Amino acid sequence: MLNPNIGKLIENYENRYRLVTDVAHGARKVAKKAEDAGDILIEKPVSIAIDNLACEIEEK
């Protein structure tokens, strides 16, 4: 997914703080997984986490 609309993501949250913490948590997971596997990420972990979160919300 390319550049999910932040407005659409925030609609699914009570507040922005929760959205930011979920994205940060997801980014840490992505970075840790890549580090453990020895992979080099081309895209930033935050971008990957936002895309993953947007996909999860669309599936609901």
MDAnalysis code that builds the backbone (N, CA, C; Angstrom):
import MDAnalysis as mda
import numpy as np

u = mda.Universe.empty(180, n_residues=60, atom_resindex=np.repeat(np.arange(60), 3), trajectory=True)
u.add_TopologyAttr("name", ["N", "CA", "C"] * 60)
u.add_TopologyAttr("resid", np.arange(1, 61))
u.add_TopologyAttr("resname", ["MET", "LEU", "ASN", "PRO", "ASN", "ILE", "GLY", "LYS", "LEU", "ILE", "GLU", "ASN", "TYR", "GLU", "ASN", "ARG", "TYR", "ARG", "LEU", "VAL", "THR", "ASP", "VAL", "ALA", "HIS", "GLY", "ALA", "ARG", "LYS", "VAL", "ALA", "LYS", "LYS", "ALA", "GLU", "ASP", "ALA", "GLY", "ASP", "ILE", "LEU", "ILE", "GLU", "LYS", "PRO", "VAL", "SER", "ILE", "ALA", "ILE", "ASP", "ASN", "LEU", "ALA", "CYS", "GLU", "ILE", "GLU", "GLU", "LYS"])
u.atoms.positions = np.array([
    [0.855, -1.170, 0.000],
    [0.000, 0.000, 0.000],
    [0.899, 1.231, 0.000],
    [0.573, 2.194, -0.795],
    [1.371, 3.401, -0.866],
    [0.725, 4.532, -0.089],
    [1.464, 5.067, 0.847],
    [1.048, 6.245, 1.614],
    [-0.411, 6.203, 2.065],
    [-0.720, 5.378, 3.033],
    [-2.113, 5.353, 3.513],
    [-2.481, 6.702, 4.101],
    [-3.706, 7.084, 3.910],
    [-4.187, 8.361, 4.409],
    [-4.243, 8.315, 5.937],
    [-3.485, 9.186, 6.583],
    [-3.436, 9.219, 8.041],
    [-4.818, 9.545, 8.608],
    [-5.587, 10.346, 7.901],
    [-6.941, 10.667, 8.346],
    [-7.807, 9.426, 8.477],
    [-7.637, 8.493, 7.554],
    [-8.406, 7.249, 7.617],
    [-7.928, 6.374, 8.766],
    [-6.620, 6.393, 9.030],
    [-6.101, 5.608, 10.146],
    [-6.590, 6.163, 11.487],
    [-6.572, 7.476, 11.633],
    [-6.936, 8.093, 12.910],
    [-8.420, 7.906, 13.216],
    [-9.233, 7.703, 12.194],
    [-10.670, 7.477, 12.424],
    [-10.923, 6.208, 13.231],
    [-9.993, 5.271, 13.170],
    [-10.151, 4.001, 13.857],
    [-9.566, 4.004, 15.265],
    [-9.124, 5.149, 15.720],
    [-8.506, 5.265, 17.044],
    [-9.217, 6.325, 17.870],
    [-9.163, 6.130, 19.183],
    [-9.749, 7.108, 20.099],
    [-8.953, 8.407, 20.078],
    [-7.636, 8.283, 19.978],
    [-6.782, 9.469, 19.961],
    [-5.515, 9.194, 19.166],
    [-4.800, 10.253, 18.864],
    [-3.587, 10.139, 18.059],
    [-2.468, 9.442, 18.808],
    [-2.434, 9.614, 20.117],
    [-1.383, 9.002, 20.917],
    [-1.391, 7.482, 20.740],
    [-2.548, 6.880, 20.757],
    [-2.654, 5.430, 20.595],
    [-2.163, 4.997, 19.211],
    [-2.507, 5.770, 18.187],
    [-2.041, 5.471, 16.831],
    [-0.515, 5.526, 16.772],
    [0.068, 6.567, 17.364],
    [1.520, 6.726, 17.349],
    [2.201, 5.578, 18.091],
    [1.648, 5.192, 19.239],
    [2.266, 4.103, 19.996],
    [2.153, 2.777, 19.242],
    [1.035, 2.534, 18.568],
    [0.890, 1.307, 17.783],
    [1.878, 1.272, 16.611],
    [2.061, 2.411, 15.949],
    [3.009, 2.480, 14.840],
    [4.433, 2.277, 15.358],
    [4.761, 2.912, 16.467],
    [6.111, 2.769, 17.034],
    [6.382, 1.327, 17.444],
    [5.398, 0.694, 18.055],
    [5.552, -0.706, 18.462],
    [5.767, -1.597, 17.238],
    [4.978, -1.362, 16.205],
    [5.127, -2.134, 14.977],
    [6.476, -1.905, 14.316],
    [6.956, -0.666, 14.337],
    [8.248, -0.349, 13.735],
    [9.379, -1.048, 14.487],
    [9.291, -1.101, 15.798],
    [10.312, -1.800, 16.583],
    [10.323, -3.288, 16.252],
    [9.134, -3.874, 16.072],
    [9.046, -5.292, 15.714],
    [9.674, -5.552, 14.348],
    [9.379, -4.670, 13.383],
    [9.924, -4.808, 12.033],
    [11.446, -4.698, 12.065],
    [11.961, -3.705, 12.774],
    [13.406, -3.502, 12.851],
    [14.102, -4.673, 13.535],
    [13.522, -5.172, 14.607],
    [14.105, -6.297, 15.343],
    [14.124, -7.555, 14.470],
    [13.011, -7.808, 13.773],
    [12.921, -8.986, 12.910],
    [13.967, -8.917, 11.794],
    [14.137, -7.742, 11.195],
    [15.120, -7.579, 10.127],
    [16.539, -7.731, 10.665],
    [16.781, -7.198, 11.844],
    [18.110, -7.309, 12.453],
    [18.448, -8.760, 12.774],
    [17.488, -9.475, 13.339],
    [17.709, -10.884, 13.675],
    [17.970, -11.739, 12.431],
    [17.290, -11.399, 11.342],
    [17.441, -12.162, 10.106],
    [18.650, -11.700, 9.292],
    [19.232, -10.574, 9.672],
    [20.371, -10.040, 8.930],
    [19.974, -9.351, 7.645],
    [18.715, -8.963, 7.543],
    [18.217, -8.291, 6.346],
    [18.514, -6.797, 6.398],
    [18.670, -6.207, 5.224],
    [18.823, -4.760, 5.113],
    [17.512, -4.210, 4.585],
    [16.916, -3.305, 5.342],
    [15.634, -2.725, 4.951],
    [15.854, -1.559, 4.000],
    [15.151, -1.577, 2.893],
    [15.200, -0.476, 1.944],
    [14.228, 0.614, 2.400],
    [13.106, 0.193, 2.888],
    [12.081, 1.113, 3.385],
    [12.245, 1.255, 4.897],
    [11.899, 2.405, 5.429],
    [12.049, 2.641, 6.861],
    [11.034, 1.811, 7.641],
    [11.429, 1.353, 8.827],
    [10.521, 0.533, 9.635],
    [9.192, 1.224, 9.956],
    [9.221, 2.530, 10.129],
    [7.974, 3.257, 10.427],
    [7.023, 3.176, 9.240],
    [7.547, 3.327, 8.039],
    [6.705, 3.231, 6.842],
    [6.101, 1.842, 6.704],
    [6.895, 0.832, 6.975],
    [6.400, -0.543, 6.902],
    [5.318, -0.766, 7.952],
    [5.539, -0.247, 9.155],
    [4.561, -0.406, 10.234],
    [3.249, 0.294, 9.900],
    [3.315, 1.484, 9.306],
    [2.094, 2.204, 8.914],
    [1.342, 1.413, 7.857],
    [2.066, 0.879, 6.878],
    [1.421, 0.074, 5.836],
    [0.765, -1.172, 6.426],
    [1.463, -1.831, 7.352],
    [0.901, -3.020, 7.997],
    [-0.353, -2.679, 8.787],
    [-0.308, -1.565, 9.498],
    [-1.464, -1.136, 10.290],
    [-2.650, -0.807, 9.384],
    [-2.379, -0.138, 8.273],
    [-3.444, 0.203, 7.324],
    [-4.077, -1.063, 6.745],
    [-3.260, -2.071, 6.457],
    [-3.783, -3.331, 5.930],
    [-4.644, -4.040, 6.964],
    [-4.204, -4.017, 8.217],
    [-4.981, -4.635, 9.281],
    [-6.340, -3.959, 9.439],
    [-6.368, -2.649, 9.338],
    [-7.613, -1.900, 9.497],
    [-8.543, -2.182, 8.325],
    [-7.992, -2.285, 7.105],
    [-8.826, -2.580, 5.935],
    [-9.469, -3.942, 6.019],
    [-8.762, -4.895, 6.640],
    [-9.294, -6.252, 6.746],
    [-10.478, -6.338, 7.701],
    [-10.572, -5.407, 8.624],
    [-11.668, -5.440, 9.609],
    [-12.962, -5.061, 9.018],
])
